[in-house]
Amino acid sequence: MASVDDCRAALARLTANLAANAEEVRDKVKVDRRMVCRVTDLRIAFRGRLRDGELVDVAEEDDPDAHITLAAESDDLIAMVDGKLDFLQALASRRVRVSANPFDLIKLRKLL
């Protein structure tokens, strides 16, 4: 099991990757949505906002009113961020769960 610091570092890498490719991401996914990532085995959550192709305002707290919710164990979260675990495979095997309205899911799928 990874630590809270490991998860925080993984989300920082994800944030940096999105920022470095913001124009490309923005062209694929034009959304402004509050997101939350719940790390189930550590019982923590990170909230943020996907806006203009970037993940911004990331903080270690839950957002029960988030538009998009992702839930995964710490090791799976880190593996997905690092490209060692395919998101669709993790979703199909229920290692990760996503909750969002269908229109947001269609838009987010463009990122995969």
N, C-alpha and C positions, 0 to 999 in steps of 0.2 A: 504494500500500500504506500502510495506516495504521500508526501507531507503537504500541508497547506502552502508552505513556501514553494514547493515544486509546482503546485497548481498555479500559484500566483505568477511564477516565472514563465510557465507555459502560456498563460493568458497574455503576458507581456510580449512574448514572442509572436503570438497571433496578432496582437494589436499592431506591432511593428511591421509584420508582413502585410497586413491590410493597408497600413499607411503607405508603405513603399509601393503598393500597387493600387492605390486609391482610384486613380483614373480608370483603370481597367475594371475594377470592381464596380465602380459607380456606373459604368456603361452597361454592365450586366445586370446589376441589381439597384434599382432606384427606389430605395425605401428609407424611411426614417422611423425606426421602431425601437422600443425599449426591449431589451433582452435580459434574461437571467440564465445563468448556468449553475445548476445545483449539483454539487459534488456529494453523491449519496453516501459513500462510505466515511467521509469526513464530517458529514452533516454541516456543511457550510455552503454558502452561495456567493456568487459574484454577479453583479448587475452591471449593465452598460447600455450603450445606445449605438445601433448601427445607423450611421448617418453619413451621407455623401461618400460612400465607399469605405468608410473607416469605422472602427469600433472605438468609441470615445466614452469618457466619463466612467471608466471601469472602477469599481469599488467592491470591497468585500462586504456585501450585504445583500439581502434578498429583495426582490421586487415582486410582490404578489400580483401586481397589476401589469406585469410585463406582457407585451404582445407575443413574444416568442420565448419559450422555455425549453431549455435543454437540460437533461439529467443524465449523469454518467458517473461511474466510479472514477476515482482519481487517476489510476493507471491508464484507463481507457481514454480519459480526457487528454492526458499528456501524449499518449500514442497517436491520437487523431491529430493533435496540433503538430506533432513532429512528423506526420506523414507515414507512420508505421502501422496505422490502423485505418482502413478505408471507411469513410463515414457511412456510405450506403450499406456496406457489409455489417458494420456495427449496428446500424438501425434495423436491418433485417434480422439480426441475431438477438435483438433486444438488449444489446450492451449499452445502447444509448437510446433515449426517448426524447422526442421532440413534440411540443405542443404549440400549435399556431393555427391561425385561420388558413383555409385552403389557398387563398390568394397569396399569402406570405410564403407558404410552402412552395408554391410554384415559382415565385421569384427567387427564393433562396436556393432552389435546386440548380439554378443557373451558375451558382458558385462552385458546384461540385464537378 
